[in-house]
Amino acid sequence: MVEKKKTYEHKSSGGLNRPLRMVKMIQARCRICNEDGHGKRGWWETCPHKPYSRIEELPGAVEFEELEDGTIVKLDKPKVAYGRVPNMKQVPLDDKAASGRMVQIQLERGSVFPEDQGYYPICEYRNCWVPLAGPDAPKTVFHTQKGNFHSHDEAAIISLQQAGKPIYLGLGQDIERRREQLDQVNVR
């Protein structure tokens, strides 16, 4: 069994007015073994350069330093820490995108699911990066036939969208109608 790593930290920027189920995957990338995207099929299996992660500046650069006498001075060049982060991407799981084959296409191109690299599963709503397990996960997670989501509203919106039903926008006069519409959807 793979030991679980820390949760992938990413700010969620999705909105409930953009209904699309997006499976999170980790993409294989390497400028040496797959130069200009023209590597041989299966290059990621023999790549020694850690193709599923990249080096990125970590948040929290130190810009000030306290001297021995208690004086605080601003550094000319901030001290920055770097670390490896996964090459996360979102892949649409919808019949309108490559006839519903996008996940299969990405698997054929070397992408893997976060769980395969030891990360916790992530919500499948568009631009939502909330982990579905682990210490940062919400208490209630919705595992449905339509996907895995961290909120009832996300699960209900995807259920309505996949059923081809119109969804109230939740703006102005539609706020109450949308709330009623989402509350009526049984996502279990």
C-alpha positions as CSV (number, residue, x, y, z in Angstrom):
1,M,0.0,0.0,0.0
2,V,1.3,3.5,-0.9
3,E,1.8,5.8,2.1
4,K,-0.4,8.8,1.8
5,K,1.5,12.1,1.2
6,K,0.3,15.5,2.2
7,T,-2.7,17.1,0.6
8,Y,-2.1,19.0,-2.6
9,E,-2.4,22.6,-1.7
10,H,-4.2,24.8,-4.3
11,K,-6.7,27.6,-4.1
12,S,-10.1,26.7,-5.3
13,S,-11.4,29.2,-7.8
14,G,-14.4,27.5,-9.1
15,G,-17.9,28.9,-9.1
16,L,-21.2,27.1,-8.9
17,N,-22.2,28.7,-12.2
18,R,-19.7,26.7,-14.2
19,P,-21.0,23.1,-14.0
20,L,-18.5,20.6,-15.4
21,R,-17.1,17.5,-13.9
22,M,-13.3,17.6,-14.0
23,V,-11.2,14.7,-12.9
24,K,-7.9,15.8,-11.3
25,M,-4.8,14.0,-12.8
26,I,-1.0,14.4,-12.5
27,Q,0.6,14.9,-15.9
28,A,4.0,13.5,-17.0
29,R,6.3,16.3,-18.2
30,C,10.0,16.3,-19.0
31,R,11.9,18.7,-21.2
32,I,14.7,16.2,-21.7
33,C,12.9,12.9,-22.3
34,N,9.9,14.4,-24.1
35,E,11.4,17.3,-25.9
36,D,8.8,19.5,-27.5
37,G,6.2,16.8,-26.8
38,H,7.7,14.5,-29.4
39,G,9.0,11.7,-27.1
40,K,8.4,8.1,-27.9
41,R,5.3,6.4,-26.6
42,G,5.8,5.4,-22.9
43,W,8.8,7.8,-22.3
44,W,7.5,8.5,-18.8
45,E,8.0,4.9,-17.7
46,T,11.8,5.2,-18.1
47,C,12.3,8.9,-17.4
48,P,14.8,9.4,-14.5
49,H,13.9,13.1,-14.0
50,K,10.7,12.8,-11.8
51,P,8.2,13.5,-14.6
52,Y,5.2,13.8,-12.3
53,S,6.5,16.8,-10.4
54,R,8.2,20.1,-10.9
55,I,10.2,22.5,-8.7
56,E,8.3,25.6,-7.6
57,E,8.8,28.5,-5.3
58,L,7.0,27.8,-2.0
59,P,4.9,30.5,-0.4
60,G,6.3,32.4,2.6
61,A,9.5,34.1,1.3
62,V,11.4,35.8,4.1
63,E,11.8,39.5,3.3
64,F,12.9,40.7,6.8
65,E,15.5,39.6,9.2
66,E,16.0,40.4,12.9
67,L,19.6,41.3,13.9
68,E,21.2,40.3,17.2
69,D,20.4,43.8,18.6
70,G,16.7,43.4,17.8
71,T,16.7,45.6,14.8
72,I,14.6,44.4,11.9
73,V,16.1,45.0,8.4
74,K,14.6,44.4,5.0
75,L,16.7,42.0,2.9
76,D,17.9,43.1,-0.6
77,K,17.0,39.7,-1.9
78,P,14.3,37.7,-0.1
79,K,15.1,34.2,1.1
80,V,13.0,31.8,-0.9
81,A,12.3,28.1,-0.4
82,Y,11.7,25.7,-3.3
83,G,10.0,22.4,-3.3
84,R,8.6,19.7,-5.6
85,V,4.9,20.0,-6.4
86,P,2.8,17.6,-8.6
87,N,2.0,18.5,-12.2
88,M,-1.8,18.7,-11.5
89,K,-4.3,19.2,-14.3
90,Q,-8.0,19.0,-14.7
91,V,-9.5,16.7,-17.3
92,P,-13.2,17.0,-18.3
93,L,-15.3,14.0,-17.9
94,D,-18.1,14.9,-20.2
95,D,-19.4,13.5,-23.4
96,K,-19.0,16.9,-25.0
97,A,-15.2,16.7,-24.6
98,A,-13.7,14.1,-27.0
99,S,-16.8,12.0,-26.8
100,G,-16.2,11.4,-23.1
101,R,-12.7,9.9,-23.7
102,M,-10.5,12.7,-22.3
103,V,-9.5,10.7,-19.2
104,Q,-8.6,7.6,-21.3
105,I,-6.6,9.9,-23.7
106,Q,-4.7,11.4,-20.8
107,L,-4.0,7.9,-19.3
108,E,-2.6,6.9,-22.7
109,R,-0.3,10.0,-22.6
110,G,1.1,9.1,-19.2
111,S,-1.1,11.0,-16.8
112,V,-2.0,9.3,-13.6
113,F,-4.6,9.8,-10.8
114,P,-3.4,11.6,-7.6
115,E,-4.0,8.4,-5.6
116,D,-1.5,6.6,-7.8
117,Q,1.2,9.0,-6.6
118,G,0.2,8.8,-2.9
119,Y,-2.0,12.0,-2.8
120,Y,-5.5,12.1,-1.4
121,P,-8.4,12.2,-3.9
122,I,-9.6,15.6,-4.9
123,C,-13.2,17.0,-5.5
124,E,-14.3,16.5,-9.2
125,Y,-16.0,19.8,-9.6
126,R,-14.4,22.3,-12.0
127,N,-11.6,24.4,-10.3
128,C,-12.3,22.9,-6.9
129,W,-9.2,21.5,-5.2
130,V,-10.7,20.4,-1.9
131,P,-9.3,17.0,-0.8
132,L,-11.9,14.3,-0.2
133,A,-9.8,12.4,2.5
134,G,-7.2,13.2,5.0
135,P,-6.8,15.9,7.7
136,D,-8.0,18.8,5.5
137,A,-11.1,17.0,4.1
138,P,-14.6,18.1,4.9
139,K,-16.7,16.0,7.3
140,T,-19.3,15.2,4.7
141,V,-18.1,14.0,1.3
142,F,-20.6,13.1,-1.5
143,H,-19.7,9.9,-3.4
144,T,-22.4,9.7,-6.1
145,Q,-23.0,8.0,-9.4
146,K,-22.1,11.3,-11.0
147,G,-18.8,11.7,-9.2
148,N,-17.1,12.6,-6.0
149,F,-17.7,16.0,-4.5
150,H,-17.1,17.9,-1.3
151,S,-20.5,19.7,-1.1
152,H,-24.1,18.9,-1.8
153,D,-24.5,21.9,-4.1
154,E,-21.6,20.7,-6.4
155,A,-23.0,17.2,-6.5
156,A,-26.6,18.5,-7.2
157,I,-25.4,20.9,-10.0
158,I,-23.5,18.1,-11.8
159,S,-26.5,15.8,-11.4
160,L,-28.8,18.4,-13.0
161,Q,-26.3,19.2,-15.7
162,Q,-25.8,15.6,-16.7
163,A,-29.6,15.0,-16.7
164,G,-29.9,17.9,-19.2
165,K,-32.0,20.0,-16.8
166,P,-31.7,23.8,-16.8
167,I,-30.1,25.2,-13.7
168,Y,-31.1,28.5,-12.1
169,L,-28.1,30.9,-12.0
170,G,-28.5,32.0,-8.4
171,L,-28.5,35.7,-9.2
172,G,-31.1,38.3,-8.4
173,Q,-34.6,36.8,-8.2
174,D,-33.3,33.3,-9.0
175,I,-31.4,32.9,-5.7
176,E,-34.4,31.4,-3.9
177,R,-35.4,29.3,-6.9
178,R,-31.9,27.9,-7.2
179,R,-31.7,27.1,-3.5
180,E,-35.0,25.2,-3.8
181,Q,-33.9,23.4,-7.0
182,L,-30.6,22.2,-5.4
183,D,-32.2,21.1,-2.2
184,Q,-34.6,18.9,-4.1
185,V,-31.9,16.9,-5.8
186,N,-31.1,13.6,-4.1
187,V,-27.4,13.0,-4.7
188,R,-27.0,9.8,-2.7
